[in-house]
Amino acid sequence: MSSIGKRETLTGQLVRAIADRISSGQYARGERLPTEQEMIGEFNVSRTVVREAVANLKAKGLVHTQQGIGAFVLKDVSAEPFRIEEDNLELLEEIVSVMELRISIELEAAALAAIRRDGDDLTRIKNALDMMNEAIERGESSVLADLEFHRAIASTTKNRHFLSMFNYLGEVLIPRTRLQTHKLNDLPQRQYLERVNREHDQIYQAIKAQDVEGARAAMRLHLGSSRDRLRTNALRVEKAS
């Protein structure tokens, strides 16, 4: 089993690995799972870990067991709803993965916002920009204003699914709620936040001008830069470990 992270137990790693195989169809519905001995050999874990993992999968409604025969994928197992495992967000590589998801969603949100915005939408986006600037001036956290800025853009798409996805992800979308990203950028916090809000202003100006490609490009620059800096740091940490 590849290393997932020190904070995740072996049982948790094994549960996730098997659940992923069930979700992808590698373990088909109704199919028997590998035997305990086979899982011990493949994943390099103890019999206790295998049994705990199977019990966990059973509790999740993914498998059932038959005494003396083994564990089977449920025939009517339903697809798990989309969710991000909060515990994994202690890991830098997982934050990078969430950033990649965020980029794919928010580039299109910015483009739709540029097409569909009205006066009220622009006022809400601009108010969030002003809130962030005021928080920076006071030396306070601007996370809530940052969230409101991106939420306002999601709302401006006039597509409830963009807003629902944003509200589900919530603070997961803002990496600095989980680690001090200004330190990854070798910048004082205020200087880092001012740069972030300049990027926000570029997005706002493109949406205001109904510049669809400009809105995409500004959002790509904003989120892509954050992702690249996080990825560089993740590689640095990996080489040091």
C-alpha positions in Angstrom: 0.0 0.0 0.0 1.4 3.4 -0.9 1.9 5.8 2.0 -1.1 8.1 2.4 0.2 10.1 5.4 1.3 9.7 8.9 -2.0 11.0 10.3 -4.1 8.3 8.7 -4.2 4.9 10.3 -3.4 1.7 8.4 -7.0 0.6 8.8 -8.2 3.9 7.3 -5.8 3.5 4.4 -7.0 0.0 3.7 -10.7 1.1 3.9 -10.1 3.9 1.5 -8.2 1.6 -1.0 -10.9 -1.0 -1.0 -13.7 1.6 -1.2 -12.0 3.2 -4.2 -11.8 -0.2 -5.9 -15.5 -0.8 -5.3 -16.4 2.7 -6.6 -14.3 2.3 -9.7 -15.7 -1.2 -10.4 -12.4 -3.0 -9.9 -14.3 -5.0 -7.3 -17.7 -5.6 -9.0 -21.0 -5.7 -7.2 -21.6 -9.2 -5.7 -18.0 -10.1 -6.1 -16.0 -11.6 -3.3 -13.2 -9.5 -1.9 -9.7 -11.0 -1.8 -9.1 -13.3 1.2 -7.6 -12.0 4.4 -4.3 -13.6 3.4 -4.3 -12.0 0.0 -5.0 -8.6 1.4 -2.2 -9.1 4.1 0.2 -9.9 1.3 -0.9 -7.1 -1.1 -1.2 -4.3 1.4 1.5 -5.4 3.9 -0.8 -5.1 6.9 -1.7 -7.3 9.8 -4.7 -9.6 10.0 -6.2 -7.3 12.6 -6.0 -4.4 10.3 -7.7 -6.4 7.5 -10.5 -7.5 9.9 -11.0 -3.9 11.2 -11.2 -2.6 7.6 -13.8 -5.2 6.6 -15.9 -4.4 9.6 -15.6 -0.7 8.7 -16.7 -1.4 5.1 -19.6 -3.4 6.4 -20.7 -0.6 8.7 -20.5 1.8 5.7 -22.9 -0.5 3.8 -20.3 -1.5 1.1 -19.8 -5.2 1.9 -21.5 -8.1 3.7 -19.8 -11.1 5.1 -20.6 -14.8 5.1 -19.0 -16.8 7.9 -16.4 -19.2 6.6 -16.7 -17.9 3.0 -15.5 -14.2 3.1 -16.6 -10.7 2.4 -18.6 -9.7 -0.7 -19.4 -6.4 -2.3 -23.1 -5.6 -1.9 -25.0 -6.1 -5.1 -27.1 -3.0 -4.5 -24.3 -0.8 -3.2 -25.1 2.8 -4.1 -22.5 5.3 -5.3 -21.2 7.4 -2.5 -22.1 11.1 -2.6 -19.3 13.4 -3.4 -17.4 14.5 -0.3 -13.9 15.5 0.7 -12.3 13.8 3.7 -11.6 16.7 6.0 -8.9 14.7 7.9 -6.9 14.3 4.7 -6.7 18.1 4.4 -3.9 18.1 7.0 -1.8 16.8 4.1 -0.3 19.3 1.7 -0.8 17.1 -1.4 -4.5 16.8 -0.6 -4.8 20.6 -0.5 -3.2 20.7 -3.9 -5.7 18.2 -5.2 -8.6 20.3 -3.8 -7.1 23.4 -5.5 -7.1 21.5 -8.9 -10.8 20.8 -8.4 -11.4 24.4 -7.4 -9.7 25.7 -10.5 -11.8 23.6 -12.9 -15.0 24.8 -11.2 -14.2 28.5 -10.7 -12.8 29.2 -14.1 -16.2 28.4 -15.7 -18.0 30.2 -12.8 -16.0 33.4 -13.6 -16.8 33.1 -17.3 -20.5 32.6 -16.7 -20.5 35.5 -14.1 -19.0 37.8 -16.8 -21.9 36.9 -19.1 -24.8 37.0 -16.6 -23.8 39.7 -14.0 -26.1 42.5 -13.2 -25.7 45.6 -11.0 -26.6 43.8 -7.8 -24.0 41.1 -8.5 -21.3 43.6 -9.2 -22.1 45.4 -6.0 -21.9 42.2 -4.0 -18.5 41.2 -5.5 -17.1 44.7 -5.0 -18.3 44.8 -1.4 -16.4 41.6 -0.7 -13.3 43.2 -2.2 -13.7 46.2 0.0 -14.2 43.9 3.1 -11.0 42.2 2.4 -9.1 45.4 2.0 -10.5 46.7 5.3 -9.5 43.5 7.0 -6.0 43.8 5.7 -5.8 47.4 6.8 -6.8 46.3 10.4 -4.3 43.5 10.3 -7.1 40.9 10.6 -7.8 37.7 8.8 -9.5 38.2 5.5 -10.7 34.6 5.1 -14.4 35.4 5.4 -14.2 38.2 2.9 -12.3 35.9 0.6 -15.0 33.3 0.9 -17.7 35.9 0.2 -15.9 37.1 -2.9 -15.8 33.6 -4.5 -19.3 32.9 -3.2 -20.6 36.0 -4.9 -19.1 34.9 -8.2 -20.7 31.5 -7.8 -24.0 33.2 -7.2 -23.6 35.4 -10.2 -23.5 32.4 -12.5 -27.3 32.1 -11.8 -26.7 28.4 -11.7 -27.6 27.0 -8.3 -25.3 24.0 -8.7 -22.2 26.3 -8.8 -23.4 27.9 -5.6 -24.3 24.6 -3.9 -20.9 23.1 -4.7 -19.2 26.2 -3.3 -21.2 26.1 -0.2 -20.5 22.4 0.3 -16.8 22.9 -0.1 -16.9 26.0 2.1 -13.6 26.8 3.8 -11.9 23.8 2.2 -11.6 26.1 -0.9 -9.4 28.6 1.0 -6.0 26.9 1.7 -4.9 29.5 4.2 -7.7 28.4 6.6 -5.7 25.2 7.0 -2.1 26.4 6.8 -0.3 29.8 6.6 0.1 30.1 2.9 1.9 33.4 3.1 4.8 31.5 4.7 5.0 29.2 1.7 5.3 32.3 -0.5 8.2 33.8 1.6 6.1 36.9 2.0 4.9 38.9 5.1 1.2 38.2 5.6 0.0 41.6 4.7 2.0 41.7 1.5 0.7 38.3 0.5 -2.9 39.2 1.2 -2.6 42.5 -0.7 -1.4 40.5 -3.7 -4.3 38.1 -3.4 -6.7 41.0 -3.4 -5.1 42.6 -6.4 -5.7 39.3 -8.2 -9.3 39.4 -7.0 -9.7 43.0 -8.4 -8.5 41.7 -11.8 -11.2 39.1 -11.7 -13.8 41.7 -10.7 -12.8 44.1 -13.4 -13.1 41.4 -16.1 -16.5 40.3 -14.9 -17.6 44.0 -14.8 -16.4 44.5 -18.4 -18.2 41.2 -19.4 -14.8 40.0 -20.7 -15.4 36.3 -20.6 -11.9 35.1 -21.6 -10.4 37.8 -19.4 -12.4 36.6 -16.4 -11.2 33.0 -17.0 -7.6 34.1 -17.4 -7.7 36.2 -14.2 -9.2 33.4 -12.2 -6.7 31.0 -13.7 -3.8 33.3 -12.7 -5.2 33.7 -9.2 -5.9 30.0 -8.4 -3.1 28.6 -10.6 -0.5 30.6 -8.8 -1.7 29.4 -5.5 -1.7 25.8 -6.7 1.8 26.0 -8.1 3.2 27.5 -5.0 1.6 24.8 -2.9 2.8 22.1 -5.2 6.4 23.4 -5.1 6.3 23.3 -1.3 4.8 19.8 -1.3 7.8 18.6 -3.5 10.2 20.4 -1.1 8.6 18.7 1.9 8.7 15.3 0.1 12.4 15.6 -0.7 13.2 16.7 2.9 11.3 13.7 4.4 
